[in-house]
Amino acid sequence: MTLEHSEAAVSKDANTAVLISLDVCKDTHAERLEELKQLVISDNLVILAVVEGKCSHPNPATFAGSGKVDEISLVLEQTGAALVIFNHDLSPAQQRNLSQRLQCQVIDRTSLILDIFAQRAKSHEGKLQVELAQLEHLATRLVRGWSHLERQKGGIGLRGPGETQLETDRRLIGKRMKLLKEKLEALQRQRKVQRRSRQRAHVMSVSIVGYTNAGKSTLFNKLSRAQAYTADQLFATLDTTTRKLFIPEQGTVVISDTVGFIRDLPHTLVAAFRATLEETVQADILLHVVDVSGPNRDEQIEEVNKLLKEIGADTIPQILVSNKIDLANLSTSSEGYERDEYGRISRIRLSARTGEGLAFVRLALAEAIAKDPERLCKDSTYEKATSGCATAYL
């Protein structure tokens, strides 16, 4: 156990939390714990203590063993934290049992990520996607055993003859989820129309992808001269932003900034954000941004590629962008990029913050357009396809 703030008062504060991270025989335990701390800070919570331990066989009732649950209870008494956050996915029964044993709110990693998404979503589509993901997650939490959901409410015009509160909640959640899916499908159809217009105009599409907090939005702002929100925190970007980018002597491309990925990204989020991720699936080139200053860059690259495969974007050509070379004490003076066996630029080293190495992105995109001349715009159709996007000159 680690107490983060020994001077913490025992009075409960709704924004205080105790973190639980058990080693379930994974080599990445330390990295996962550090990532959990970053998620908690991104959710504007104060960490009062961290409880660690080993768990080769999770307890089906409480995930952690009875001794560890008693230890967590003692830490709660000492710190006065109002929230317990597990660095694991808990089943509905485990979450309910832990809440009853610890007499406080208990959430898992998925719930924490969903809460961050709910705070950060700004666009209409982003809010719809987050609400759908939350409802899909909540639907799995509605199990028998919640005392306030067991009351029979009869009577015509109330909830139906003999319908329980549990059945009512399930019905209302299902109805709301159906409505949200219909709205998202309408937005998805609208995106498809826009993409078909770009394809008819032979406009090349570029998507910036990568692990969360790798510097995607900073790179996007530097390239497009946009002012997308940037911050040194996880999931600073949730809403896809698209801009036109003019490359001298070659033509114009459409570049998109997308939501960041993370290991074990909840499937409910992947499903809900599928409409947004369609921009990635339909792209001609992916700029895969990697934070080279971090110790886990290889694992992060693997996680991003795993999620790209899950959404069907693993066959799209990638350019690996090694970002934050200024923090890693690297330089682009000698070797700013690498080429593959076909002579195409496959890797670029740059600092999106300082602008060092951005010229290599221009070179890579210019070469990509030159090898596909049909992508050049030759008539006014292009203006119709990208009428909603501002133009930047690279």
C-alpha positions in Angstrom: 0.0 0.0 0.0 1.2 3.5 -0.8 -0.3 6.6 0.7 -0.1 9.4 -1.8 -1.0 12.2 0.7 -0.3 11.3 4.3 -1.8 14.6 5.5 -5.2 13.8 3.9 -8.1 14.4 6.1 -10.4 11.5 7.0 -13.5 13.5 6.0 -14.8 12.2 2.7 -14.4 14.2 -0.4 -16.3 13.1 -3.5 -13.2 13.7 -5.7 -10.8 11.5 -3.7 -9.9 7.9 -4.6 -8.0 4.8 -3.6 -6.5 2.9 -6.6 -6.4 -0.9 -6.6 -3.9 -2.5 -9.0 -3.3 -6.3 -8.7 -0.6 -8.1 -10.6 -2.5 -10.8 -12.6 0.6 -12.3 -14.0 1.2 -9.7 -16.7 4.6 -8.2 -17.5 3.1 -4.7 -18.0 1.8 -4.3 -14.4 3.9 -1.2 -13.6 3.0 0.4 -16.9 -0.7 -0.3 -16.4 -0.6 1.2 -12.9 1.1 4.4 -14.2 -1.5 4.6 -16.9 -4.3 4.3 -14.4 -2.8 7.2 -12.4 -2.8 9.3 -15.5 -6.4 8.4 -16.2 -7.5 9.3 -12.7 -5.7 12.7 -12.9 -7.3 13.3 -16.2 -10.7 12.7 -14.5 -9.9 15.5 -12.0 -9.6 13.1 -9.0 -7.1 13.2 -6.1 -5.3 9.9 -5.4 -5.0 9.3 -1.7 -3.6 5.8 -1.7 -2.6 3.0 -4.0 -3.1 -0.7 -2.9 -1.1 -3.3 -4.9 -0.8 -7.0 -4.7 -0.6 -10.3 -6.6 -3.7 -12.1 -7.9 -3.1 -15.2 -9.9 -6.8 -16.3 -9.7 -9.3 -13.5 -9.4 -12.0 -14.1 -6.8 -15.3 -14.6 -8.7 -17.2 -12.7 -6.0 -14.9 -9.7 -5.2 -12.0 -10.1 -7.7 -9.5 -9.5 -4.9 -9.2 -12.0 -2.0 -10.9 -11.5 1.3 -7.6 -10.4 3.0 -7.0 -7.8 0.3 -10.6 -6.5 0.6 -10.0 -6.1 4.4 -6.8 -4.1 3.6 -8.7 -1.9 1.2 -11.3 -1.3 3.9 -8.6 -0.2 6.3 -7.1 2.2 3.8 -10.5 3.7 3.3 -10.9 4.3 7.0 -7.4 5.9 7.2 -7.7 8.2 4.2 -11.5 8.9 4.1 -11.6 8.4 0.3 -15.0 8.3 -1.3 -14.2 6.2 -4.3 -12.3 2.9 -5.0 -11.0 2.4 -8.5 -9.9 -1.0 -9.7 -7.3 -1.2 -12.5 -9.3 -4.1 -14.0 -12.7 -4.9 -15.5 -15.1 -6.0 -12.8 -18.2 -8.1 -13.4 -21.5 -6.6 -12.2 -21.6 -9.0 -9.3 -18.0 -8.2 -8.3 -18.7 -4.5 -8.4 -21.9 -4.9 -6.4 -20.3 -7.1 -3.8 -17.3 -4.8 -3.3 -19.6 -1.8 -2.9 -21.5 -3.6 -0.2 -18.3 -4.8 1.6 -16.5 -1.5 1.4 -19.5 0.8 1.9 -18.5 3.2 -0.8 -18.7 3.5 -4.6 -16.5 1.1 -6.5 -15.8 1.4 -10.2 -13.5 -0.3 -12.7 -11.2 0.9 -15.4 -13.9 0.9 -18.1 -16.2 3.1 -16.0 -13.3 5.5 -15.4 -12.6 5.8 -19.1 -16.3 6.3 -19.8 -16.5 9.1 -17.2 -13.5 10.9 -18.9 -15.2 10.6 -22.3 -18.4 12.0 -20.9 -16.5 15.1 -19.6 -14.5 15.7 -22.8 -17.1 15.2 -25.5 -18.0 18.6 -27.0 -19.7 17.9 -30.4 -23.3 16.7 -30.8 -22.0 13.4 -32.3 -19.4 12.9 -29.6 -22.0 13.3 -26.9 -24.3 10.8 -28.6 -21.5 8.3 -28.9 -20.5 8.6 -25.2 -24.1 8.3 -24.0 -24.6 5.2 -26.0 -21.4 3.7 -24.6 -22.5 4.5 -21.1 -25.9 3.0 -21.5 -24.4 -0.2 -23.1 -22.1 -0.5 -20.1 -24.9 0.3 -17.6 -27.2 -2.3 -19.2 -24.7 -5.0 -18.0 -24.8 -3.6 -14.5 -28.6 -4.1 -14.1 -28.7 -7.4 -12.4 -31.0 -8.9 -9.8 -30.1 -8.1 -6.3 -30.4 -4.3 -6.3 -33.1 -3.8 -3.6 -34.6 -0.7 -5.2 -35.1 -2.5 -8.5 -37.2 -5.4 -7.0 -40.4 -3.6 -6.2 -43.5 -4.7 -8.1 -45.4 -1.8 -9.6 -48.7 -2.8 -10.9 -51.5 -0.7 -12.5 -52.5 0.2 -16.0 -50.7 3.3 -17.2 -48.0 3.1 -14.6 -45.4 0.5 -15.6 -47.5 -2.2 -16.9 -49.2 -4.9 -14.8 -46.7 -6.5 -12.5 -43.7 -5.0 -14.2 -40.6 -4.7 -11.9 -38.4 -1.7 -11.6 -35.6 -3.7 -13.1 -37.6 -4.6 -16.2 -38.7 -1.0 -16.5 -35.1 0.3 -16.4 -34.1 -2.3 -19.0 -36.9 -1.3 -21.3 -36.2 2.4 -21.0 -32.5 1.9 -21.5 -33.1 -0.2 -24.6 -35.5 2.4 -26.0 -33.0 5.2 -25.5 -30.1 3.1 -27.0 -32.2 2.4 -30.1 -32.8 6.1 -30.6 -29.2 7.0 -30.2 -28.1 4.3 -32.7 -30.6 5.7 -35.2 -29.2 9.2 -34.8 -25.6 8.0 -35.1 -26.5 6.0 -38.2 -27.9 9.2 -39.8 -24.6 11.0 -39.0 -22.7 8.0 -40.4 -24.7 8.3 -43.7 -23.8 12.0 -43.8 -20.1 11.2 -43.4 -20.4 8.6 -46.2 -21.8 11.2 -48.6 -19.0 13.6 -47.8 -16.4 10.9 -48.3 -17.9 9.9 -51.7 -17.7 13.6 -52.7 -14.0 13.7 -51.8 -13.4 10.4 -53.7 -15.1 11.7 -56.8 -13.0 14.8 -56.6 -9.8 12.6 -56.2 -8.9 14.2 -52.9 -6.4 12.2 -50.8 -7.5 11.6 -47.2 -5.0 11.4 -44.3 -5.9 10.4 -40.8 -3.7 11.0 -37.7 -3.9 8.1 -35.4 -1.9 6.9 -32.3 -1.9 6.2 -28.6 -3.6 8.8 -26.4 -1.4 11.7 -25.4 1.2 10.9 -28.2 0.9 14.5 -29.6 -1.6 13.9 -32.4 -3.6 17.2 -31.9 -0.3 19.2 -31.6 0.9 17.8 -35.0 -2.6 18.4 -36.5 -2.5 22.0 -35.4 1.0 22.5 -36.8 0.1 21.0 -40.1 -3.3 22.6 -40.6 -2.9 25.8 -38.5 -6.0 24.8 -36.7 -6.6 25.4 -33.0 -7.8 22.0 -31.8 -7.6 21.5 -28.1 -4.3 20.2 -26.8 -3.2 19.2 -23.3 -0.8 16.9 -21.6 -3.5 14.5 -20.5 -5.1 11.3 -21.7 -8.0 11.7 -24.2 -7.7 15.4 -24.7 -9.3 14.9 -28.1 -12.6 13.0 -28.6 -14.1 14.8 -31.6 -12.8 14.3 -35.1 -11.6 17.5 -36.7 -10.9 17.7 -40.5 -9.0 20.4 -42.4 -7.8 20.9 -46.0 -4.0 21.0 -46.3 -2.4 22.4 -49.5 1.0 21.0 -50.5 2.8 23.3 -52.9 3.3 22.0 -56.5 1.4 18.8 -55.6 -2.2 19.5 -54.6 -4.5 19.4 -51.6 -5.3 16.6 -49.1 -7.9 16.4 -46.3 -6.3 15.6 -42.9 -8.2 14.5 -39.8 -7.4 14.4 -36.1 -8.9 11.4 -34.4 -9.5 10.1 -30.9 -6.5 8.5 -29.2 -6.3 4.8 -28.5 -5.4 3.0 -25.3 -4.8 -0.5 -24.2 -7.9 -2.5 -23.4 -10.1 0.2 -24.8 -13.7 -0.8 -23.8 -15.5 -2.5 -26.6 -18.6 -0.4 -25.9 -16.5 2.7 -26.8 -15.1 1.1 -29.9 -18.6 0.2 -31.1 -20.1 3.6 -30.2 -17.3 5.6 -31.8 -17.4 3.4 -35.0 -19.0 6.3 -36.9 -16.1 8.6 -36.0 -13.5 5.9 -36.6 -14.9 5.5 -40.2 -12.7 8.5 -41.1 -9.7 6.3 -40.2 -11.0 3.2 -42.0 -11.6 5.2 -45.2 -8.3 7.1 -45.2 -5.6 6.7 -47.9 -2.7 7.2 -45.5 -2.4 6.9 -41.7 0.1 9.1 -39.8 0.7 6.9 -36.8 2.1 9.2 -34.1 4.3 7.7 -31.4 5.7 9.3 -28.3 9.4 8.3 -28.5 10.1 9.9 -25.1 8.1 7.3 -23.3 9.5 3.9 -22.2 6.5 1.9 -23.5 6.4 3.1 -27.1 6.8 -0.4 -28.6 3.8 -1.7 -26.5 1.8 1.4 -27.5 2.5 0.8 -31.2 1.3 -2.8 -30.8 -1.9 -1.7 -29.1 -2.7 0.9 -31.8 -2.1 -1.7 -34.5 -4.4 -4.1 -32.7 -7.2 -1.6 -32.6 -6.7 -0.6 -36.2 -7.1 -4.3 -37.1 -10.3 -4.5 -35.0 -11.9 -1.6 -36.9 -10.6 -2.9 -40.3 -7.9 -0.2 -40.9 -4.9 -2.5 -40.6 -4.3 -2.7 -44.4 -4.1 1.1 -44.9 -0.5 2.4 -45.6 1.1 3.8 -42.5 3.8 6.4 -41.9 5.2 6.0 -38.4 5.8 9.5 -36.9 8.2 9.4 -34.0 7.1 12.5 -32.1 8.6 14.4 -29.1 12.2 14.0 -30.2 12.9 17.2 -28.2 12.0 15.3 -25.0 14.0 12.2 -26.0 17.1 14.3 -26.8 17.0 13.2 -30.5 17.7 15.3 -33.6 16.6 15.2 -37.2 19.8 16.8 -38.5 21.2 13.6 -40.0 18.4 11.1 -40.4 15.0 12.7 -40.2 13.2 9.9 -42.1 13.6 6.3 -43.3 12.4 4.6 -46.4 11.1 1.1 -46.9 12.2 -1.5 -49.5 9.9 0.2 -52.0 11.5 3.6 -51.6 8.6 5.1 -49.8 9.0 7.1 -46.6 7.9 4.8 -43.8 9.2 6.6 -40.7 9.6 10.3 -39.7 11.3 11.8 -36.6 9.9 15.2 -35.5 8.8 17.4 -32.7 5.3 18.6 -33.2 5.8 21.1 -30.4 8.9 22.8 -31.8 8.1 22.2 -35.5 11.4 20.4 -36.1 11.0 17.7 -38.8 7.7 18.9 -40.1 9.2 19.3 -43.6 9.6 15.6 -43.8 5.8 15.2 -43.4 5.4 17.6 -46.3 7.9 15.5 -48.3 6.1 12.2 -47.5 2.7 13.5 -48.5 4.0 15.2 -51.6 5.6 11.9 -52.7 2.3 10.0 -52.0 0.3 12.4 -54.2 2.9 12.3 -56.9 2.6 8.5 -57.0 -1.1 8.8 -57.3 -1.8 11.7 -59.7 -5.5 11.0 -60.0 -5.8 12.3 -56.5 -5.0 15.8 -57.7 -8.0 18.1 -58.0 -8.6 19.5 -61.5 -12.1 21.0 -61.3 -14.5 22.7 -59.0 -15.8 19.4 -57.6 -13.1 19.6 -55.0 -14.5 22.8 -53.5 -17.8 21.1 -53.1 -16.3 18.1 -51.4 -14.3 20.2 -48.9 -16.5 23.3 -48.6 -16.7 22.9 -44.8 -12.9 22.8 -44.2 -10.5 25.6 -43.9 -7.3 25.4 -46.0 -3.8 25.5 -44.6 -0.5 25.7 -46.6 2.2 23.3 -45.6 
